[in-house]
């Protein structure tokens, strides 16, 4: 024993050799997961908040989308909190290691290849979800200034926009909007129908996708038992949903298609009155598609074409990607659409078909 040195009993748990300072062989995997998690958490927070704050059609539409966006943002905040907490703990351990040997070793979990793959898959799934939310961002109502306001009452609820005519309604129309289009984008140019004495119920569809609830028109019809004659209609994908509903429900007397056609044959529904209105310059529901769809509709279907009209003229939501170039003004096109629709409703039967 060396003189002058205090006696220290051996501590079996104490590290006697130098503390390794080299890189952890799995640190690069942890870094990838941490940075990927930060990216996914940030996207889950920022994209929903951007949609909620910048687009009035999100909070003004069906409640399903804003609820999902709030949940996604909350999940992103929780994820970010967990990442910050873990980073703080690791930083504290790193500082304590630099101060010298310690009797406690860090609890560092090894990241295996499988855990890396699984973690990346989860982060990519979160980013795909965010991309889906961004795609669902609806086209907001952009008033065109056309003289289509109803002289009756406009009632906006959580899932509908209802145009109530003055006096007793002659008949009713339940309208499915196009995919990702604000329901309020149809209220102005459908106003003449309400002015002519028809109840018009424009649906706010879940996530802006009409196919998610094809039977939604039933609830609107049940809320107005005073109306004995009903038609359903829709724009683009909304017309597909309206067609399916009309085919399955014999208490629907009429079907109005705006730049749309059914997904399956309705040729045998000879007791159903149908009107198809399309635009000659439509770049999405093209004239060729309308022509090919004639075999799917009843033989007595009426067809009307707005010369120079495009897909986005069937609503007030601005331009739409992939659409054609208009050869007519929006106001002139919508006057033709409203006039054809009113004539169709005037000729609708007084009760259920069949």
Secondary structure as GFF3:
##gff-version 3
##sequence-region A 1 354
A	DSSP	alpha_helix	27	54	.	.	.	ID=ss1
A	DSSP	alpha_helix	56	59	.	.	.	ID=ss2
A	DSSP	alpha_helix	63	98	.	.	.	ID=ss3
A	DSSP	alpha_helix	113	136	.	.	.	ID=ss4
A	DSSP	beta_strand	153	156	.	.	.	ID=ss5
A	DSSP	beta_strand	160	164	.	.	.	ID=ss6
A	DSSP	beta_strand	172	176	.	.	.	ID=ss7
A	DSSP	three_ten_helix	183	186	.	.	.	ID=ss8
A	DSSP	alpha_helix	191	195	.	.	.	ID=ss9
A	DSSP	beta_strand	199	203	.	.	.	ID=ss10
A	DSSP	three_ten_helix	206	208	.	.	.	ID=ss11
A	DSSP	three_ten_helix	210	213	.	.	.	ID=ss12
A	DSSP	alpha_helix	216	222	.	.	.	ID=ss13
A	DSSP	beta_strand	230	235	.	.	.	ID=ss14
A	DSSP	alpha_helix	237	248	.	.	.	ID=ss15
A	DSSP	beta_strand	252	258	.	.	.	ID=ss16
A	DSSP	beta_strand	273	279	.	.	.	ID=ss17
A	DSSP	alpha_helix	287	293	.	.	.	ID=ss18
A	DSSP	three_ten_helix	294	296	.	.	.	ID=ss19
A	DSSP	beta_strand	302	306	.	.	.	ID=ss20
A	DSSP	three_ten_helix	311	314	.	.	.	ID=ss21
A	DSSP	alpha_helix	330	346	.	.	.	ID=ss22
###
